[in-house]
Amino acid sequence: MEAFDALLAGFGVALKPINLLWGFIGVTLGTFVGVLPGVGPALTVAMLLPLTAKLDPTGALIMFAGIYYGAMFGGSTTTILLNTPGESASIATALEGNKMAKAGRAGPALATSAIGSFVAGTIATVLLTLLAPLVVDLALKFGPAEYFSLMVFAFITVSAVLGSSTVRGLTSLFLGLFLGLIGIDSQTGQARFAFGVPELLDGVDVVVLAVGLFAVGEALYVAAYQSRLTETMEKMSSSIMMTAEDWKRSWPAWLRATAIGFPFGTIPAGGSEIPTFISYATEKKLSKHPEEFGKGAIEGVAGPEAANNAAATGVLVPLLTLGIPTSATAAILLGAFQNYGLQPGPLLFQSQSELVWGLIASLYIGNIILLILNLPLIGIWVKVLTIPKDLLYAGILVFATLGAYSLHQSWVDLLTLYVFGLLGFAMRRWDIPVGPAVIGLILGPLAETQFRRALSISQGDATVFLTQPISATFLAITVALIVLPWIVRRVRRT
């Protein structure tokens, strides 16, 4: 009942005209960037962080959340019509979506994607509303040892799952952890790795890192490689109306995908890629029309898109209740909270209840706005695909540069922005995921603080991490995640 009362108060916040406006701007911008190939929510939120530093935190965070799940909605348009997934979470949708478009059924493919996203997003938001207070009650029992072990668990799982290689993921993570050490030690007051540069004494700004790795790095990569590629867009030759048979085959897939996607979003398992492929495999196995898979089965579009959006909403559970990001975009959203002096976690629900529940209530409203935007205006979103890439990414570079400089009007920020941009380009070139680096920079100092607090409380006894049941459980799971895949590979070779 308390959660219901808090949600009603949250609707009072979300329905304020100014917050409705920010929500509308967020979901519209999110759909726009979702449609554009290669421009995802992480890049967009990172680029807007410095430009929104003076906004009201509630309105700004509602807009950022709108960009996040709006991009999940819009990504299906590029995937289905161009066969170019804007994010890795849309790869499963491309398997059947583009085949439907080639067969002249792009309209129903886009419709089942949009409606499935709405259904999954709404159900997942209800689950978020119900689960968040329970997780907060559990998290309030965490001490420094438990928080440190939870962060180690998040570090390993996200690094191992994001990207194609565990080694590359861990390389990215340790880069972020090293960058998190730069600045003044919070306990000793000594400067670390500042190299005599006064601007680095406050540490590396997460906004500069995120904008450099995502926006500048992506723009340089596109300029170097993707400008040589040619893309063929399928025409919208059919109505977006779904037939009765389409509805019959889609709605079970939406529900099953929601049940698969939401739990994966709530755990540190690398975002939406895994649940979308599990959903696709599930629909292929349960379908009464298995012969259509590979030729344009509508269940193969309905399931992965619903799983994608359910997982995106599930990501907000650990982010808001524990302060743990489980995807690259969630890491940048955490940076947005910290930009306003807010630290997501159980205490945030007590100290900033109006903001948190206003944000959750805005998800319900945003899902309705997105459904209205996506179906009737699909023709407009298709035209967005005709924007020349050279103009698009030139604009991204300009906004990234202005945004980074506006933070502190410092040449050091500009220099580090383009150093990180070149680093982001190299990571993109050699398939090293950038998400773990951002997560390492944000959570590294917090993990260090909790580690020191735990040792201080235990008077230097390191076994405190193993004698506390919750802490020991997290560490045991972490070790299992590292050792078990290695054992499985060894067994397969023998």
N, C-alpha and C positions, 0 to 999 in steps of 0.2 A: 504493500500500500504506500509505503514511503517513496518507493521508486515511481509509482504512478503520480503521486502529488508533485514530486520533483520534475517529472516529465511535463505535467501541466504547466508548472511555472516556467519550464524551458520553452514551451510553445508561446508563452507570453513574451519571452525574449526574442524568439525566432520570428514572430509575426510582427515585430516592430517594423515600420516602413523602411527604415534605413537598413536593418538586417535582412529584410526580404530582398532589398535591392542588391546587397552584397551577395546574397545567395544566388540570385538570378544571374548576376555578372559571373559568379564562379562557375555555375553549371554550364552557362553559355560558352564561356571561355574554355572550359574543360572539354565540351563537345567539339569545339573548334580545333583544339590542339590534338584531341583524340583522332579526329579525321585526318589531320596532316601526318603523313608517314614520317616516322622518326622523331616526332616532337611529342614527347610523353608528358605526363603530369609532373614527374620529378624535375625535368628541365624547366617547365613553366613556373612551378612554385619556387624553385631556386632563383629564377630570374626576377620574380616579383618580390621576393623577400626584402631586398633593400629599398624598393620603391614604396613599400607599405609599412615602413618602420614607424611612421607617425600616426597610423590609423588606430581606431579603437580596437583592442585585441579581439573582442567578441566578433565584430563584423569581419575583421581580417581573417580570423580562423574559420569562420563560416564560409568565406569566399574560397579559402585554400581547400577546405574539405569538398566544396562544390567542384573545384577544378579536378580534384582527385577522382571522385566517382563519376564526374561528367566525362572525363577522358576514357574511363572504362566503357561507358556507353558509346562514345563516338568512335572508338577504335575499331568497332565491327565494320563501319562503312568502308574504311581503307582495306581491311582484310578481305571483305567479300567482293568489292568491286575491282581492287587492284591486285589482290593476292599478295599484299605487302603488309604483314603484321607490324603495326606501330610499336608493339611491345611483345615480349616473348610469351606473355599470357594469352595472346591472340593467335598463336600458331595453330592450336588445335581447331579453332574456328575456321581457319583458312582451308583445312583439309576438305571440308564439305561446302563451305560458304561460297568459295569461288567457283566450284563445280556447279552449284545451283545457279549462279549468275551466268555462267556460260550456257546453261540450258534454258536461259530466258526466265529464270525465277529469282532474280535479284530482289524483287519487291517482298515476297514472302520470307526470304532469308533475312532481310533487314528488319522485317516486322517481328519475326519470332525472336530475333536478337534483342530488339528494343523492349518488347513486352516481357521477355524472360529476364532481362536485366532489371526491369521494374519489379517484377514479382520476387526475384531473389533478393534484390536490394532491400525491399520493404520487409520481407520475412527476417532477413539478417539484422535489420535495424531493430525489430521487435526483440530478437534474441540478445542483441547488444544491450537493450534497455533492461532486460531481465537479468542478464549475467553480470553486468558491470558492478552493481552493488555487492554481489556475492564475492567477486574477485577482490573488490576493495576491502571487504571484511577479512578475507584471507591475507591480503597484502599487509594489513595493519599489524599482523603478527610477525612480519619479517623483521629481522634485525640486520646489522651490517653484514654478518657472515652469509645469511640467506640471500641478500641482495647481490653480494659479490658473486656467489655461485650461480645465481640466475643470470647475471650478465655474462659470465664465462660460457654458460650454456647457450645464450643468445649469440655470442661471438662465434662459437664453433658451428652451430647449426646454420646460421645465415651465411657464413663464409663457405661452408661445405656445399650448400645447395645453390647459392647464386652463382651462375656461370657454369662453364663446362668442366672445370677442373678444381678439385679441392685445393691443390697447391696454389693455383692462381688466386682463388678466393682468400686463402690465408695470407698470401703476399699482400693483397689489397688491404686486408684487415690490419696487418702489422704496420703498413704505411700509415694508416689512420691513427693507430695507437701511438706511433712515434710523433706524429704531428700534434697529438693531444698532450704530449709532454712539454712542448715548447711554451715558454712563458715563466711566470713566477710560481714556484712551489707554494701551494696554499698553506703548508704547515711550517716549512723552514724559512720561507721568504727569499730563498735563493733563486737567481735566474737560471733557467735551464734551456740550452740550445737556442738562445736568442741572438748569438753571434754579434753582440754589441749594437743591435738595431733596437732603439727604444720602442718602436711601434710593435715589435714582437713580444714585448714583456707581458702584454695582455693575452697572449696566445694567438693561434691562428683562428681567424674568424671563420666560423662554419659556413656563413653565407658566401664568402669569397671562395672557399674550397668547393662548395656545392655548385656555384655558378660556373667556376672554372672547369671542373670535371665534366659537368653535364652540358652546359650551354656552349661554352667556348670549345671544349673538346669535340662535341658532336658537330658543331659548325665546321671546324677544321677537317674533320673526317669526311663529312659530306663533300666539302670542296675538293678534297684530294681524291676521293674514290667514287662516291655514289653519283656524281654529276655525269659520269660516263655511261651510267646505266639508263636504259630506256624502259618505260613502263607503259603497259597497255591497260586502259580502263574499260571494264565491261559496261555496256549501256543499260540504263534502267528501262527495259523494254516491257515490263509487266507492272500491274497494279501492286500496291503494297498490301492489299487485302489478302488475308489468309483464308483458305478454304476450311470447311468443317473437318476434313481429314487432316489438314495441317494442325488445327487446334487439338484434335484428338491425339496426335502423335507428339505434340510439343509440351502440353501441360505436365504429363508425368516426368518428362525430362527436366523441366524447370524445377520441380519439387525435389527430384533425386539429386540434381546438381547443387541445389541449395544445401541439402544435408551433407554433401561431400565438401563443398567449398568453404562454408563458414568455419568448421573446426580447423581446417588447414590454415585459415587466416589468423586464427587466434593463437597459434603456436609459432615459435621462431623457426619456420621451415622454408623461408625464402620467397614467400609471396604466393602468386596465383598460378604459377606454371604447372606444378604437380597436380592440383585438383582439376584443372581443365583437361589434362590428358587422362586422368582417372575417370572423369565424367565421360569423355569421348569413348574410352574403352568400355565403360559400363553400358552406355547406350548401344554400342555396336553389338555387345553380347546379348542384351535384352530385347533388341529390336525384332519386330515381326517381319521386317523388310531388310534383312542383312545384305541382300544382293545390291541394295542401293548405296551402301557405304563405299566411298571412293568415286561415286558418280553424282553425289548431291543429295544425301539423306538429310532431311530437315532436323532430325533428332541430333545429328552431329553438329548442328549450329546452335540449337536451343540449349543443349546441355552445357557445353564449354562456356558459352557466354554467360549463362546463369551462374555457373561455378565461379567464373572470374569475378563477377560483381558481389557474390556472397563472400568470397575470400577477401575482397577489397574492404568490405564493411567489417569483417571479422578482425582485420588488422588493427582496427581502432580499439578493440578490447584490451590487448596488452599495452598499447600505446597510452591510452587514457588512464588505465588503472594501475599499471606498473611502471610506466615511463620507458618501456622497451619497444623499440621499432623492429618490425619483422620484415621490412622491405625497404628499398631505397627511398621511395616516396615518403614512407612513414618516418624515416630518419630525417628527412628535410622538414616534415611537419613538426617533428620534435624540436628541430632547430628553430622553427617559427615560434613555438611556445617559449623557448628560451630567449628569443629576441625580445619578448615582452616581459622577461623576468619571471616566467612561470615554469615550473617543473612538473610535468605530468606524473601522476602517481596517486596513491590513495589519499594523500593529504589535499590534493587539488580538488577532490570532490567535497571536501569540507570548507576549504578556504575560498574556492572559486566555483561554488555550486551553480550559480546562475549562468556562468560562462559554459561550464561543461554540459549541463542539461539543455541549454540553448543550442549548443552545437549538435547534440544528439537529436533534438527536435527538428533542427534544420535539415537533417537527413531525410526525414519523412516528407517534408515539403519539397526538398530538392528532387526526390524521386518522381514526384508528380509533375514538377516543372519539366524534368528531363523527358518524360514520356510525351508530354505535349510538344516539346521542342523537336524530338527525334522523328516521330511519325509524320506529322503534316509538313514539316519543313525539310524533309529528306532531300528534296531537289536542290535546296540552297546549300546543304552540306556537301552534296556531290560537286557543286561548282567550286567549293573551297579547294578541291583537289587540283584545280587548274592553276593555282598560284605557282609561279616559277620558283624553283628551289633556291636559285642564286639570290633573288630578292628576299625571300623568306629568311635565309640564314644570315644574310648581310644585316637585316633588321635585328636578328637575335644578337649578333655581335655588338651592334651599337647599343642596344638596351642593356646587355650584360656589362659593357664598359661603363656606361653612365650609372647604372645601379651600383656597381662596386665602388666607384669613386664617390658616390653620394653618401656612403656610409660614414666615412671620416675625413673626406677630402684629402686623402693621402696618396702619394705616389707609390708607397709601399704596397697598398692594397691593389693598385693597378698592376704593379710588377708581379706580385704573387698570383693575381688573377690569371695572367697569361702564362706564368710558369705552370700553374695547375691546369691551364688549358692545354698546354703542350703535353703535360703528363696524361691528361684525359684522352688526348688524341692517341698517344702511344698505347694506353690501356685498351682503348677501343680497337686499335689496330691489331693487338695481340690477344684479344678476347679475354682481358682481365676485367672482372666486374668492378664497377666504381662504387656500388652500394656499400660493401663492407668498409671501404675507406672512410666514407662519411659516418657510418655507424661507429667505427673505431674512434674517430675524432670526437664525436659527441659523448659516447658512453665511456671512453677510456678514462678521462679524468674522474668521472663518477665512480667507476669501478675501483680506481686507485684510492679514492677517498674512503669508500666502504671497506676496502682491504685493510687500510691503516686503522680505521676505527675498530674493526674486528680484532686486530692484533693488540690494539691499545686496551680494549676491554678485557681480553684474555691474558694480558700481561706478557705478550710475546709468544703465547702458545699457539703454534700454527695448526694444531690438531682441532682447533675450534671449528674449522670448516668441515671436519669429518664427524665430530661428535654431535653437532646439531642435526636432527633428522632431515629437515627440509633441505638444508645445505648439502648434506651428504647425498641425498637423492638426486639433486640437480647435477652434482659432480659425477655420480655414478652413471647417469644417463649420458652425460657428455663424453665420458671415457668410452662407453659402449658405442656411441656414434662414431668415434674415431677408430676403435679397434675392430668392431664387427665387419665393416666393409672390407678391411684389410684381410681378415680371416676368410671371408667369403671368396675374395679374389684368389687367395692361396689355395683354398680347397678346390676351386674350379680348375686351377692349373694342374693339380695333381690328380 
